[in-house]
C-alpha cells in the first residue's frame, strides 16, 4: 500500500478528470495475476465482482487481496473465501504497528483516532494475524516489513518487532512473506538475515536499485513491479527490472495507488495490469506473451495456488 486511501468516485470533480477511471487496455493473450491489490479501497459504487469482471475481461484472472490491519485482513480472508479468483494475504502494515503501540491521535488510519495500546495490544493483534494466516485461502503473510518514510524514529522498534513476528508466522504456516520496504532496504535485508527468511519472500512494489535486485535474485526472493515502473523518474526501477531474473518477476497494481503512465494520478484497478506488464516487457526486451507466461507461473508458485 503506497498511501492513504481516497474515496474516488467515477466523475470529474473539476480536477482535470483525475477521478475518472482510465479506459480498459487491450486484453492480454496469456492470463496473469495481479499479485498485490486492495479491493477494499475500491471507488464507491464498485463491487468486488465488478472489479473481478473488469480484470478478467482483459486477461487478469486472479488477484491477491492484501491485508494491512486487522479489519482489512479479516476482509481479505472473507473475500478470498467468497470468490474463486481471489487469494488473500494478512498482516499489520509497517505503519500500523506503531499506531497500535503508540496510538494514532490524528486518526490517520482507517480506524480513526486511537489511544496507545502498548506492546500488549500489538501482541494481541499479531495473534489474530497468526490465526488468519492458517486459513487455506490465505496464501501470504503481508504486507509487512519496514517503512522509514512515514514512521519516525519513535516507531521503528514497534515496526521491527512486528516484522520479526510476521516472519515467524509466515515460516510456521509455510506461507509467502509479502514485504513492504520503503526507505529501509538495508534494514529489511538485515532482519531477513537475522531471522532467517521464509521459503518464499515477495518484495511488493519493488523499490530497490539494480544492485539490490541482484541480492534478491541470489536469495531467490520474488520482485513484484507496480505501475511506478512506468514513471519518468523511475529509471532505477527499470534498471532493476532489467536484471531481475524472469522466473522471479511478478506484476501488481497496488490499486488504487500507483496507476501506470499515461494515467498516473487516476484510480488504479486490477484491469490495468496489462499496461504495466507491457511496459515491463519492453524494459526487459522480451515478448509480451512470454513475460505474461512467466509472471503467471511465478505468481502461482509464490502463492501456492
N, C-alpha and C positions, 0 to 999 in steps of 0.2 A: 504494500500500500504506500503510495507516494505522498499523499497529503490528506487533509481533512475532506470528508465527503461534502459535496454540494447537492442541493436538490434541484438539479437541472430539469427543466421542462422541455417540451418539443417545439417551442415557438420562439420567435425573435423578440427579445425584450429591449430592443434599441441598442444592442451592444455589438452590432456588426454580424449578427447571426451566430454568435458563439454558443447559444443554447440549442441550435438546430443540429440534430444528429447527421453525420456525414452519410452520403449515399452508399449503398452496398457495392462492394467491388465485384469484378468478375469472379465466378466461382473457381476454386482450386480443382484440378483434375484428381488429386490424391487427397483424401480426407485427412485432417490433422486435428490436434487438440490444442485448446487454449490452456496452458499449464498453470495459469495463475489469474484468477479473476475474482471480482467482488459483486456478485449478483444481488447482494443485499443492499447495494448502493445504487440500484438502477433508478433512472429518472421516474418521477411519479407517473403512474398510469401504465408503466411497462411491467408485465408479469415475467416470472421466470420462464414460463413456457414461451412467451413472445420472444425472449432473448435466445432461447434454445432453437426455436424455429428459424429465426433470422440467421443464426450462426450456421445451422445445418444447411440452409439454402445456398451457402457459399462454400460448403465443404469443411466446416468446423463442426465436427460431430460429437466431440467430447469436451467438457470443461472441468477444470479443477477449481472448486469453490473454496476460498481460503478464509479461515477464521483469524480474527485479530484481537478478540476479547472473549469473555465467557459467553455473552449473548450471541455474538457473531459465530462463535464456534458451535454452539448448540444449533443455531440456524443452519450452518453449513452441513452438519451431520444430518439434520432432519431433511434438508433439501436433497442431499445425495440419496437418502433412503427413498425419497418420493420420485426421483427422476433417474431413469437408466443412463442418461447422458452425462450425469453429474457425479463426480467423486469429490470428497471433502478432505481438507486438512484443518487441524485445530491447534490453537496456540494463543498465547498472550503476545501481542506485538511488543517489540522492544520498548516502545514509548508507553505502553500500557503498564508495564511492571512498575516504573517509578510512580505512576499515578495511583496505583493501588497502595504502595508503601507510604508515599509522602503526601498523598492527597492531590486533588485537582480542583483548587478553589476557583479557577477561571472557567471550569466546565468545558474545557477544550474538546474532550472526547464525547462520544455519543451518549455516554451515561450521564452527562451533565456534571454539576458541581458535586465533589466528593470530599469527605474528610480523610485524613491519613489513617490507613489501616495497619501499618507496620508489617513486619515480616510474617506475622501470623496470617494476615489477610492474603498475602502473596502465596503462602504455602497452601492455604485453602483453595485458592483459585487454581493453583497448579495441580492439586489433587483432582479437581474436576476435569482439567485438561487430560490428565492421565486416564481417567475413566472414559472420556470420549474417544481417546486415541485407540482404545481397544475395540471399538466398533468396526465391523467388517467393511463398511462403505467409507470409512475414514482411512485414507491411504497415505497421509502425511502428517507430520508434526511441524507446524509453521503457520504464519511466518514468525520466526523467532530470530534472534541474533543481537546485533548492536547497532545503535543509531546515535552518533555523536553530533548530528546536525541539530536535532531539536531538543534533546535532553542534555542538560548541563552537567557539570562535574558532580553535583549533589545526587544525581540519579544514576550514575554509572554503576555503582555497587549493586543496586537492585536489578539493573539490566543484565549484568554479568551473572548474578545469581540465577535469574530466570533463564538465561540462555543455557547455563550448565544443566539445569534441571530438565529443560526441553531436550537436550542431547541425551540425557539418561532415559527419558520417556521414549524417545524415538528408538533407541537401541533395544530397550526391553520389549517393545511391541513390534520391532522389526519393520518400522515404517520410515519412509523418506523424511529427512530433515530439510525443511524449506527455510532458507536463510534470507533475512533482510539485513543488508550490510550497507550502511550509509556513513561515509566519512570514518570508517572504522576497520579498514581492510586488515591491517596488521594484527589488531586485537582479535578480530573474528578468527583469523587463521591460527593465532596463538591459542585461543580457547579450544578450538578443534583439536589441536595437537595435544594439549594438556589433558583433555577429557577422553580423547580417542574418538574419532568420528564414527558415526553410524555407517552401515554398509552403503547407504545411498544418501548423498548430500546434493541439494539443488540450490545454487545461488540464484535466487529470484531477482529479476530486473538487474542482471549483472551490471556492475558499475565500476569494475576494476579496469586496469590497462592490459596491454598485451603481455607484459611480464607476469602479472598475476594470473592471467589466463593460462599461461604455461604451468604455473604452480598448481592451479586447479586441475589441469589436464593430467599432470603427473600423479595427482592424488585420486584421479577418477571421479572428480566432482562434476556434476552437470552444471552448465551455464545457460540460464534462460534469458533471452533477449526480448525486450519490450519495444514499444513504439519510439522511445527516445533514441534508438539506434539510427533513426531517420533524421534526427535534428541536425541542423547545420553545424552546430558547435560540438558534435559528438564524434569527432574523428577518432579519439582514443577508444571509444566503444567499438567502432568499426575495425580498428586495428586489432582489438581483442578478438572480435568475431572472426576475423580473417585467419587467426592462428588457432582458434578453438577447434578441436577435432570434430568431424561431422557426427560421430557417434556419442558426443557429449553435449550437443546443442539442442535446446528447447526454444519454443516461441510462446509468448504470453501477451496479454493486453494490460494486466493490472488495472482493468477497467473498474471505474470510469475515468481513470487517470491515464496520462502518458499517451494520448491519442497520436498516432503517427502523422507525419507530414504527408500531404499538404493540409491536414485537418487539425493540426496542433491547436489546443485550446478548446476544441469542441468535445462533446461527450464521447467517450470511448465505450466499446462493447465488443463481445467476442466475435461478431460478424466482421470486424475489421482486421482480424488476424491475417487474411491474405495480403493486405497492404504491407504489413511488416515482414511477412515471410518472403515476399517478392523482393523487397529491399535487401533482406539478408542474403538471398540467393545471388543478387548482383554483387554484393560485397565479397562473397566467397567465390564468385566466378563459376558457379555451378548451375545446372539446370533446375528450374523451379520444382519440377516433379521429383527430381532426385532428392532435393533438400526436404521436400514435404514427406517423402517416403522415410527418410532418416529421422526426421523430427517426430513423425507418428510413432515409429518403433521406439525411439528413445523415451518418449513420454510414457508409453505403455510399460516399458521396462522400469522406468524410475518409480512409477506409482503402482506397479504391480497389478494392472488390470488387463 
